[in-house]
Amino acid sequence: MRAVWKGAVTFGLVNVPVKLYSATEDHDVSLHQVHDEDGGRIRYQRKCEVCGKVVDYKNIDKAYDDGEQTVVITDDDLKSLPAERSREIEVVEFVPSDQIDPIMFDRSYYLEPDSASSKAYVLLRETLESTDRTAIVQMALRQKTRLAALRVHGDVLMVQTLLWSDEVRAADFASLSEPVKISAKELDLSKQLVESLVSDFDPEQYVDEYQQELRTLIAAKLEQGEGIDTAATFGEEPEEETGGEVIDLMEALRQSIAAKREGSEAKQTGSAAKAKKTASKKTASTRKRAASE
């Protein structure tokens, strides 16, 4: 990994030198646009609306338009901002970890110790762990002042940038203000359905099926060309049912619970059969060994 930022975490008079690394990456297959007639690559040009010339990046500035006037902001203007010069992750306060709503989280970054001794780094990590607190910090990253949460992730300190409060929209839906009556039986059935699906979260058991199928499609096209048989590659697509029977909420809950139970029983039966088959093989192998001896 390549560090995207270098500076120090500061709280009080304590200074913790660190390097910042992106904690996530995009796994989507990269696609570009082409002309459907001849396959030619489609490229976008940066043209000036005044002179009509194609403009290089080095000659492009940013601007703000309020509807009446336009203010040009150059790179030098942006570099002159105090936040841009800051190389500190300043701890503003320590808050209970459960007070930060996940909707506020934006991007995640790992922090690596960047000094001969990692004592200050480990001290901050263990302090956060023992107090069950998250540090709210401010920092300058990519020409912007960021609000972020500094917390512990395993053995690593992590910074997760936060959205500003005015960037989170209010969920103001008129339909939610309408009175709705939920019966005790409906709530009980809903709880049963939840209990039937209770498990420990393991992110590795989930995969991006769309990206997998896209890679399969690309591989098949590389091998077979445009004459690919999609049915042979992916199987027949079932026809979507339209205008199906409308069932009430109670019946939907009952059917969901029944389907889950049938699935669990089938899984247990399959596991038992597999175990029985394995045991049978072991017994046969043991008898064969005994006979040869």
TIFI-103129 format. One record per atom (N, C-alpha, C): residue in one letter; x, y, z. Coordinates in steps of 0.001 Angstrom, whole numbers, padded with zeros to 6 digits, always signed. Each point is the difference from the previous one (the first is absolute). Layout:
<nodes>
AXYZ/...
</nodes>
This chain:
<nodes>
M+000840-001199+000000/M-000840+001199+000000/M+000876+001250+000000/R-000527+001038-000621/R+000724+001267-000060/R-000670+001021+000912/A+000784+000659+000831/A-000552+001001+000909/A-000566+001171-000787/V-001190+000475+000399/V-000637+001124-000686/V+000156+001300+000784/W+000532-000104+001215/W+000139+001188+000861/W+000998-000334+001097/K+000713+000997+000458/K+000978-000199+001061/K-000061+001187+000953/G-000084-000285+001305/G-000088+001074+000985/G+000042-000568+001401/A-000852+000535+000873/A+000002-000453+001395/A-001370+000197+000630/V-000352-000943+000871/V-001186+000143+000837/V+000424+000785+001236/T-000747+001051+000325/T+000345+000804+001177/T-001182+000057+000951/F+000254-000307+001273/F-001014+000232+001036/F+000728+000471+001249/G-000377+001214+000441/G+000761+000634+001068/G+001402+000292-000512/L+000995-000357+000806/L+001395+000187-000396/L+000589-001269-000611/V-000834-001037-000158/V+000464-001276-000573/V-000038+000086-001516/N+001077-000463-000633/N+000132+000031-001447/N+000297-001409-000498/V-000852-000514-000897/V+000165-001366-000508/V+000229+000050-001514/P+001263-000086-000473/P+000265+000018-001443/P-000625-001215-000687/V-000685+000241-001113/V-000686-001090-000703/V+000049+000189-001507/K-000241-001107-000715/K-000243+000024-001436/K-001426-000491-000232/L-000649+000538-001017/L-001395-000311-000283/L-000103-000833-001276/Y-000774-001092+000060/Y-000179-000886-001153/Y-001494-000245-000227/S-000419-000061-001254/S-001387-000348-000303/S-000275-001420+000487/A-001082-000180+000739/A-000321-001311+000567/A-000872-000834-000924/T-000568+000611-001032/T-000895-000729-000904/T+000429+000228-001445/E-000498-000866-000879/E+000264+000154-001423/E-001193-000517-000790/D-000169+000523-001202/D-001117-000375-000861/D+000375-001251-000794/H-000857-001030+000048/H+000312-001234-000724/H-000777-000118-001316/D-000746+001045-000372/D-000789-000062-001233/D+000906-000087-001228/V-000466-000759-000997/V+000720-000091-001268/V-000076+001364-000691/S+001142+000486-000472/S+000045+001304-000660/S-000420-000140-001461/L-001028+000731-000392/L-000494-000022-001375/L+000100+001405-000592/H+000186+000096-001321/H-000007+001301-000657/H-001010-000013-001138/Q-000295+001157-000531/Q-001017+000136-001037/Q+000622-000099-001391/V-000755-000648-000924/V+000451-000114-001398/V-001188+000280-000922/H+000295+000333-001232/H-001017+000220-001029/H-000584-001342-000407/D-001344-000124+000004/D-000613-001305-000279/D+000194-000450-001449/E+000305+000927-000919/E+000151-000383-001403/E+001365-000578-000319/D+001058+000612+000559/D+001350-000443-000378/D+000898-000325+001195/G-000541+000116+001233/G+000797-000338+001180/G+001039+001033+000370/G-000031+001167-000653/G+000978+001049+000309/G-000192+000553+001402/R+001107+000280+000670/R-000033+000512+001373/R-000616+001400+000042/I-000912+000220+000930/I-000607+001309+000198/I+000815+000756+001040/R+000474+001178-000352/R+000781+000812+000928/R-000632+001387+000103/Y+000121+000569+001181/Y-000575+001316+000243/Y+001089+001061-000021/Q-000273+001085-000646/Q+000948+001095-000100/Q-000472+001188+000839/R+000966+000698+000588/R-000311+001187+000811/R+000107+001225-000907/K-001165+000472-000457/K-000018+001121-000938/K-000445+001282+000692/C+000648+001086-000343/C-000386+001325+000504/C-001205+000496-000791/E-001040+000441+000696/E-001211+000476-000664/E+000202+001358-000669/V+001063+000713+000377/V+000245+001329-000578/V+000778-000108-001309/C+001185-000661+000050/C+000854-000058-001201/C-000136-001307-000777/G-000632-001020+000629/G-000196-001274-000691/G+001212-000901-000032/K+001096+000408+000666/K+001217-000812+000008/K-000073-001100+001050/V+000716-001116-000292/V+000151-001076+000988/V+001048+000453+001012/V-000313-000098+001306/V+000856+000555+001053/V+000660-001113+000809/D+001315+000129+000220/D+000732-000952+000845/D-000331+000247+001472/Y+000174-001058+000831/Y-000278+000112+001429/Y+000807+001134+000643/K+001258+000183-000448/K+000870+001000+000624/K-000521+001418-000183/N-000901+000182-000984/N-000554+001326-000266/N-001437+000160+000507/I-000400-000918+000860/I-001373+000045+000512/I-000008+000447+001458/D-000774+001016+000296/D-000233+000452+001371/D-001428-000353+000408/K-000296+000150+001280/K-001355-000222+000500/K-000700+001346+000146/A-001316-000037+000050/A-000746+001246+000126/A-001305-000235+000750/Y-000514+001073+000613/Y-001292-000034+000679/Y-000918+001025-000658/D-001201-000442-000325/D-000973+000870-000654/D-001228+000117+000885/D-000332+001218+000428/D-001172+000193+000859/D-001239+000379-000797/G+000098-000099-001318/G-001137+000347-000850/G+000145+001365-000636/E+000788+000868+000631/E+000213+001342-000530/E+001475+000257-000319/Q+000867-000500+000869/Q+001433+000204-000186/Q+000740-001329+000086/T+001158-000041-000653/T+000860-001186+000044/T+001322+000371+000658/V+000394-000765+000996/V+001270+000221+000689/V+000939-001151-000346/V+001153+000291-000556/V+000979-001027-000363/V+000888-000297+001206/I+000146-001291+000325/I+000843-000447+001115/I+001166-000798-000581/T+001208+000501+000130/T+001178-000682-000545/T+000549-001020+001005/D+000924-000838-000470/D+000647-000969+000888/D+000770+000712+001106/D+000618+001129-000334/D+000729+000779+001008/D-000952+000525+001077/D-001210+000389-000418/D-001002+000453+000968/D-000334-001119+000986/L-000187-001199-000541/L-000360-001136+000851/L+001141-000368+000942/K+001241+000078-000508/K+001166-000336+000828/K+000211+001010+001125/S-000538+001207-000179/S+000180+001037+001017/S-000926-000178+001197/L-000996-000877-000141/L-000927-000209+001108/L+000719-000647+001175/P-000244+000433+001244/P+000673-000556+001180/P-000177-001503+000135/A-001206-000507-000299/A-000272-001430+000169/A+000885-000851-000898/E+000336+000534-001190/E+000811-000754-000948/E+001409-000223+000518/R+000500+000919+000809/R+001367-000116+000516/R+000074-000899+001231/S-001144-000320+000581/S-000014-000760+001246/S+000424-001444-000218/R+000879-000480+000861/R+000425-001395-000031/R-000326-000660+001335/E-001106+000431+000579/E-000398-000543+001289/E-001402-000600-000061/I-000152-001104+000716/I-001325-000537+000271/I-000295+000402+001442/E-000746+001076+000143/E-000210+000588+001322/E-001212-000621+000696/V+000254-000576+001174/V-001095-000561+000790/V-000776+001149+000637/V-001295+000077-000318/V-000858+001052+000535/V-000668-000449+001297/E-000465-001255+000003/E-000652-000550+001191/E-000051-001513-000094/F-000233-000636+001140/F-000202-001449+000057/F-001464-000242+000360/V-000694-000816-000807/V-001430-000220+000216/V-000290-001491+000133/P-001111-000380+000645/P-000396-001416+000032/P-000182-000516-001425/S+000541-001170-000274/S-000002-000525-001371/S-001404-000169-000574/D-000981-000315+000863/D-001355-000246-000510/D-000762+001282-000328/Q+000619+001162+000217/Q-000680+001258-000306/Q+000171+000417-001464/I+000872-000680-000727/I+000226+000345-001404/I-000901-000864-000881/D-000943+000629-000667/D-000909-000717-000889/D+000767-000455-001244/P-000092-001290-000384/P+000720-000499-001185/P-000301+000777-001282/I-001145+000693-000060/I-000315+000764-001209/I+001012+001118-000230/M+000731+000375+001053/M+000989+001073-000102/M+001305-000451-000658/F+000287-001319-000006/F+001283-000481-000496/F+000144+000187-001517/D+001211+000399-000417/D+000272+000225-001415/D+001105-000936-000487/R+001289+000401+000114/R+001120-000819-000455/R+000822-000495+001183/S+000635-001177-000171/S+000785-000600+001083/S+001488-000034-000351/Y+000833+000292+001010/Y+001459+000024-000185/Y+000690-000656+001199/Y+001082-000741-000291/Y+000831-000568+001056/Y+001095+000993+000377/L+000378-000007+001257/L+001117+000813+000469/L+001151-000913+000403/E+001185+000268-000543/E+001202-000772+000335/E+000943+000884+000813/P+000608-000535+001072/P+000986+000797+000757/P+001129+000439-000920/D+000448+001252+000147/D+001067+000524-000859/D+001113+000612+000855/S+000488-000786+000948/S+001112+000467+000829/S+000801-001209+000456/A+001170+000257+000545/A+000872-001093+000460/A-000669-000804+001101/S-000804+000657+000819/S-000713-000682+001083/S-001499+000137-000218/S-000734-001095+000152/S-001451+000023-000178/S-000734+000107+001339/K+000713+000406+001059/K-000599+000031+001335/K-001204+000938+000065/A+000121+001208-000560/A-001108+000954+000047/A-001198-000526-000783/Y+000267-000683-001116/Y-001054-000594-000828/Y-000753-001066+000791/V+000757-000907+000623/V-000604-001089+000780/V-000752+000560+001211/L+000544+001039+000614/L-000663+000623+001152/L-001365+000542-000398/L-000070+000702-001129/L-001278+000539-000470/L-000971-001122-000325/R+000496-001049-000645/R-000856-001135-000352/R-000588-000663+001235/E+000849-000269+001002/E-000470-000671+001199/E-000911+000900+000836/T+000233+001311-000048/T-000860+000935+000719/T-001406-000019-000591/L-000089+000025-001332/L-001308-000041-000655/L-000718-001306+000296/E+000753-001116-000022/E-000601-001305+000274/E-000522-000093+001427/S+000793+000423+000959/S-000362-000161+001408/S-001134+000931+000426/T-000152+001125-000687/T-001052+000951+000362/T-001237-000134-000886/D+000090-000865-001026/D-001095-000167-000967/D-000418+001352-000567/R+001000+000776-000399/R-000240+001326-000558/R+000518+000083-001436/T-000576+000917-000733/T+000460+000318-001347/T+000429+001462-000006/A+001136+000287-000610/A+000496+001368-000056/A-000600+000705-001218/I-000603+001161+000211/I-000451+000841-001099/I+001161+000924-000354/V+000403-000040-001256/V+001186+000748-000421/V-000315+000893-001196/Q+000862+000986-000212/Q-000056+000829-001196/Q+001347-000083-000699/M-000028-000009-001326/M+001222-000124-000772/M-000214+000590-001392/A+001092+000270-000700/A-000063+000458-001385/A+000411-001162-000893/L-000868-000356-000938/L+000285-001114-000901/L-000543+000331-001380/R+000877-000069-000993/R-000363+000299-001386/R-000701+001352-000118/Q+000645+001012+000533/Q-000422+001400-000112/Q-001310+000313+000715/K-000418-000883+000888/K-001238+000259+000734/K+000209-000243+001491/T-000684+000802+000799/T-000008-000254+001440/T-000986-001122+000276/R+000444-001002+000706/R-000836-001169+000256/R-000289-000159+001487/L-001212-000424+000285/L-000352-000462+001333/L+000088-001519-000058/A+000579-000623+001016/A+000198-001445-000071/A-000089-000641+001382/A-000193-001310-000011/A-000015-000796+001231/A+001261-000851+000018/L+000755+000086+001065/L+001213-000810+000171/L-000329-001101+000990/R+000091-001251-000457/R-000370-001121+000867/R+000959-001164-000198/V-000216-001056+000780/V+000862-001181-000054/V-000636-001057-000890/H+000819-000598-000879/H-000444-001098-000861/H+001030-001117+000126/G-000291-000984+000852/G+000996-001041+000256/G+001179+000586+000744/D+001190-000093-000605/D+001202+000586+000597/D+000362+001346-000621/V-000861+000479-000888/V+000317+001202-000766/V-000930+001147+000383/L+000551+001212+000005/L-000839+001181+000137/L-000561+000335-001374/M-001253+000391-000039/M-000670+000293-001259/M-000671+001359+000073/V+000057+000729-001099/V-000724+001265-000122/V-001109-000199-001030/Q-001216+000341+000373/Q-001122-000050-000925/Q-000561+001411-000141/T+000133+000564-001194/T-000510+001342-000206/T-001516-000001+000164/L-000509+001095+000539/L-001427+000131+000275/L-000627+001049-000908/L-001254-000192-000325/L-000747+001034-000693/L-000301+001122+000991/W-000052+001219-000504/W-000426+001099+000847/W-001502-000122+000238/S-000471+000543+001101/S-001407-000178+000379/S-000962+000474-001086/D+000358+001088-000730/D-000913+000502-001031/D+000076-000806-001298/E+000870-001028-000040/E+000065-000875-001172/E-000900-001224+000145/V-000561-000203+001170/V-000904-001125+000233/V-001436+000495-000121/R-000718-000553-000933/R-001370+000432-000234/R-000943-000514+001089/A-001021+000780+000283/A-001024-000433+000952/A-000967-000943-000708/A-000396-001059+000692/A-000959-000958-000562/A-001409+000498+000303/D-000478+000905-000832/D-001302+000626+000223/D-001001-000556-001008/F-000663-001083+000371/F-000961-000655-000888/F-001394+000074+000618/A-000921+000535-000734/A-001371+000155+000505/A-000623-001348+000362/S+000374-001048-000746/S-000596-001319+000241/S+000340-000544+001387/L+001136+000456+000578/L+000396-000498+001316/L-000812+000624+001125/S-000692+001080-000298/S-000806+000655+001032/S-001413-000572+000079/E-000343-000845-000958/E-001330-000612+000012/E-000069-001086+001068/P-001098-000058+000755/P-000134-001019+001053/P-000107-001410-000585/V+000764-000915+000556/V-000015-001400-000445/V-000177-000897+001223/K-000936-000931-000073/K-000255-000913+001116/K+000663-001349-000269/I+000893-000408+000888/I+000671-001301-000088/I-000561-000898+001089/S-000551-001146-000379/S-000567-000917+000992/S+001099-000766+000722/A-000322-000507+001173/A+000966-000777+000782/A+000409-001258-000764/K-000934-000607-000750/K+000303-001212-000755/K+000964+000297-001140/E-000209+001124-000678/E+000900+000386-001083/E+001412+000252+000523/L+000088+000677+001146/L+001312+000276+000588/L+000677-001298+000433/D-000784-000925+000549/D+000555-001284+000446/D+000544-000806-001181/L-000761-000061-001093/L+000450-000726-001188/L+001239+000656-000597/S+000025+001330+000003/S+001157+000712-000523/S+001245-000310+000828/K-000145-000063+001318/K+001124-000342+000883/K+000472-001425-000262/Q-000952-000923-000246/Q+000374-001385-000299/Q+000839-000073-001279/L-000403+000798-001008/L+000745+000020-001254/L+001408+000535+000225/V+000112+001038+000828/V+001312+000560+000326/V+000869-001051+000691/E-000579-000693+000982/E+000746-001025+000744/E+000477-001125-000915/S-000791-000321-001020/S+000391-001077-000914/S+001178+000396-000883/L+000275+001305-000085/L+001097+000485-000838/L+001171+000544+000805/V-000042-000172+001325/V+001066+000514+000866/V+001304-000758-000255/S+001089+000743-000117/S+001312-000613-000237/S+001076+001016+000356/D+001262-000442+000032/D+001133+000901+000181/D+000450+000479-001378/F+000238+001290-000121/F+000354+000576-001291/F+001412-000401-000414/D+000113-000619-001160/D+001286-000371-000582/D+000050+000579-001406/P+000650+001161-000191/P-000018+000653-001313/P+000591-000844-001119/E+000864-000966+000327/E+000651-000794-001038/E-000949-000989-000682/Q-001170-000245+000617/Q-000934-000942-000620/Q-000843+000678-001093/Y+000121+001313-000118/Y-000745+000726-001016/Y+000939+000425-001127/V-000466-000154-001217/V+000806+000370-001166/V-000828+000881-000923/D+000674+000795-000802/D-000650+000852-000974/D-000298-000844-001237/E-001208-000579-000050/E-000350-000921-001077/E-000016+000690-001364/Y-000415+001262-000023/Y-000036+000718-001282/Y+001404+000111-000593/Q+000990+000380+000823/Q+001369+000125-000505/Q+000565-001354-000413/Q-000366-001068+000734/Q+000448-001340-000382/Q-000551-000380-001374/E-001294+000270-000213/E-000618-000348-001282/E+000545+000879-001127/L+000325+001260+000310/L+000580+000877-001002/L+001372-000521-000431/R+000796-000459+000966/R+001311-000573-000338/R-000161-001277-000817/T-001020-000812+000340/T-000281-001218-000769/T-000378+000355-001432/L-000816+001033-000154/L-000409+000450-001329/L+001208+000474-000814/I+000879+000778+000627/I+001195+000501-000690/I+000892-001158-000434/A+000195-000982+000924/A+000837-001157-000327/A-000604-000800-001148/A-001334-000154+000013/A-000669-000763-001054/A+000103+000715-001343/K-000105+001333+000027/K+000104+000756-001250/K+001430-000032-000542/L+000984+000008+000892/L+001387-000098-000446/L+000259-001347-000665/E-000669-001033+000511/E+000209-001351-000518/E-000875-000293-001225/Q-001282+000414+000052/Q-000952-000377-001040/Q-000318+001129-000978/G+000420+001221+000329/G-000337+001120-000866/G-001418+000472+000238/E-000539+000761-000957/E-001333+000583+000157/E-001103-001041-000099/G+000322-001199-000505/G-001017-001031-000149/G-000225-000809+001260/I+000214+000599+001153/I-000142-000692+001277/I-001435-000460+000227/D-000131-001223+000509/D-001309-000548+000362/D-000245+000320+001477/T-000766+001054+000250/T-000203+000433+001392/T-000767-001029+000815/A-000904-000734-000640/A-000772-001019+000721/A+000927-001112+000486/A+000977-000382-000853/A+000943-001048+000388/A+000972+000502+001058/T+000302+001301-000052/T+000958+000573+000948/T-000616+000250+001367/F-001208+000567+000001/F-000614+000395+001269/F-001234-000816+000370/G-000483-000837-000926/G-001246-000719+000263/G-001184+000813-000474/E-001135-000651-000129/E-001205+000682-000454/E-000524+000924+001087/E-000407+001202-000404/E-000586+000952+000933/E-001467-000343+000204/P-000433-000194+001255/P-001417-000290+000229/P-000857+001213-000330/E-001183-000267-000550/E-000911+001091-000332/E-000568+000605+001266/E-000034+001331+000032/E-000532+000686+001166/E-001523-000075-000011/E-000534-000356+001159/E-001452-000069+000116/E-000563+001394+000202/T-001045+000303-000739/T-000651+001303+000148/T-001445-000213+000394/G-000502+000935+000786/G-001395-000089+000412/G-000269-001177+000905/G+000978-000350+000858/G-000160-001125+000897/G-001046+000261+001068/E-000327-001035+000718/E-001005+000096+001057/E+000509+000892+001123/V-000846+000895+000445/V+000346+000888+001095/V-000403-000664+001310/I+000974-000181+000903/I-000309-000635+001281/I+000143+001026+001112/D-000694-000228+001107/D+000064+000965+001089/D+001279-000193+000810/L+000263+000943+000888/L+001243+000004+000761/L+000144-001237+000874/M-001071-000399+000664/M+000042-001187+000874/M+000366-001239-000797/E-000635-000149-001186/E+000269-001179-000815/E+001429+000013-000524/A+000502+001192-000338/A+001380+000118-000479/A+000980-000418+001085/L-000254+000410+001244/L+000863-000372+001119/L-000034-001513+000230/R-001212-000585-000020/R-000135-001459+000220/R+000763-000775-001073/Q-000161+000405-001264/Q+000668-000702-001088/Q+001517+000155+000088/S+000457+001173+000417/S+001440+000229+000142/S+000599-000901+001064/I-000694-000114+001146/I+000476-000848+001097/I-000001-001462-000419/A-001086-000427-000694/A-000093-001392-000452/A+001110-000325-000989/A+000267+000927-000925/A+001051-000225-001002/A+001361-000096+000660/K+000228+000830+001020/K+001276-000025+000713/K+000180-001317+000736/R-001074-000482+000631/R+000071-001286+000720/R+000293-001142-000958/E-000684+000004-001169/E+000230-001061-000983/E+001442+000021-000487/G+000531+001207-000197/G+001388+000131-000437/G+000968-000518+001040/S-000279+000293+001281/S+000865-000457+001091/S-000039-001506+000129/E-001225-000572-000119/E-000143-001463+000098/E+000716-000689-001154/A-000126+000539-001196/A+000672-000587-001167/A+001509+000062+000164/K+000473+001113+000563/K+001437+000159+000222/K+000502-001008+001020/Q-000781-000182+001094/Q+000380-000961+001032/Q-000018-001418-000539/T-001029-000313-000837/T-000099-001333-000594/T+001195-000262-000916/G+000352+001024-000786/G+001147-000127-000894/G+001289-000201+000765/S+000164+000738+001098/S+001205-000116+000824/S+000077-001375+000643/A-001158-000495+000466/A-000038-001318+000630/A+000334-001089-001009/A-000554+000137-001219/A+000272-000996-001044/A+001476+000005-000379/K+000566+001189-000061/K+001420+000126-000341/K+000869-000636+001078/A-000372+000254+001270/A+000752-000566+001112/A-000108-001523+000006/K-001218-000510-000302/K-000224-001449-000039/K+000809-000644-001114/K+000052+000685-001146/K+000755-000516-001142/K+001490-000041+000316/T+000493+001059+000667/T+001416+000062+000387/T+000344-001105+000987/A-000914-000203+000987/A+000223-001045+001000/A-000001-001378-000647/S-000898-000191-000991/S-000075-001280-000705/S+001289-000295-000755/K+000541+001058-000632/K+001261-000158-000731/K+001136-000369+000940/K+000022+000654+001178/K+001042-000289+000981/K-000098-001435+000492/T-001248-000466+000234/T-000211-001370+000481/T+000469-001012-001043/A-000372+000273-001282/A+000402-000899-001083/A+001515-000035-000129/S+000619+001161+000149/S+001458+000082-000099/S+000667-000771+001130/T-000596+000100+001203/T+000553-000702+001161/T-000093-001508-000196/R-001173-000466-000501/R-000194-001435-000240/R+000972-000518-001046/K+000214+000807-001035/K+000900-000412-001075/K+001423-000138+000522/R+000415+000942+000863/R+001334-000061+000583/R+000147-001232+000873/A-001058-000260+000804/A+000028-001141+000923/A+000095-001309-000783/A-000729-000083-001134/A+000014-001213-000801/A+001378-000229-000619/S+000650+001091-000424/S+001318-000156-000631/S+001068-000386+000997/E-000216+000399+001274/E+000974-000350+001032/E-000155-001465+000411/
</nodes>
